[in-house]
């Protein structure tokens, strides 16, 4: 692993290898919740928070499992930790911000099956990041997810006012849009790489 | 969900996942692995087989245990069962083909969070005896594999001029590189969905159908646009 500074990791995960548009993580909520801006933003923030917590827990767990030579349990323990974190976030949100809790509805428990959350834990393990790098990675990932979600929601809100041919409507159009966004994000390739 | 009321044969169960409820093209589930690993047909096949394996065996086990699992903790139980099989597959692939393991990377472990598996477990395996549950899961798995192959082959042919690693065209073929890059995944899947939507529309409505979805509000703003978009529609069809 080459040495990357924390800022570099953050920028690279945010832009040039954006979780949604370049690494295809978290596509289900990306296509499902990006219809409206006012749900896209809280969803992005909630997911970012879960990603951060999952990354921290995953880091600790990985140390523990490596210490006891139990690497084969990694996947199972990650997913259990993530599921309980989501449960915790849900309970905290219900207590302190019932309005937001109702606005997010079913999508909140579905964060458990968001590939981005498990993906962060798995990728940071695979790349051997230390604690600081993991935090930068998860912050960049969460911010990138939110960015993609908000951009997509903005475009789709505008699209509602335009007259789209019947065959194109629905998922096909969303996917084409995502492809164009992804193409645009490829323009960031090389940003944040030193030399 | 729909079939629990009627008596359906095993064959119909199998076909349902392959065609009528194809997870990739009809239900649009499990998008992350679908788009991420389909840069070549070989990767697509590997991913499809791995997912089918997990799908069939976890649905079988969940269906066997369906009377024992308490309702309150069922999702957590399903996830743990699925994660167990995914860990198995992860080690099996590592032992069988290291090249495939390197190509798929973390996406093998991400099978855990594939919505298709949890969806099947919750909607079908939890309510049916093991054999129908496994047949249904197998159908879904085959449907998923076909979907992945459809994407993977198109992307490999266009993006690299190959299929399963065999060069198809002469030396002068210019690869369409964007197809094996991330945007290509979105474009190819969008294209397939477009093709199916167009086909379904032709089959259902005939060629001269009226505009299906006029917007309820903002009619005035749409009038000048309508002519151009109709032209575009004809062009595509």
Interface residues (C-beta under 8 A of the other chain):
Chain A: X21 X22 X23 X24 X25 X26 X27 X28 X31 X72 X75 X76 X79 X80 X83 X112 X113 X114 X115 X117 X118 X119 X122 X123 X126 X160 X161 X162 X163 X164 X165 X166 X167 X168 X169 X170 X171 X172 X173 X175 X176 X178 X179 X180 X182 X183 X186
Chain B: X28 X29 X31 X32 X33 X35 X36 X75 X76 X79 X80 X83 X84 X86 X87 X90 X91 X105 X106 X109 X110 X112 X113 X115 X118 X178 X181 X182 X183 X184 X185 X186 X187 X189 X190 X191 X193 X194 X197 X198 X201 X209 X211 X212 X213 X215 X218 X221 X222 X225 X226 X229 X230 X232 X233 X236 X237
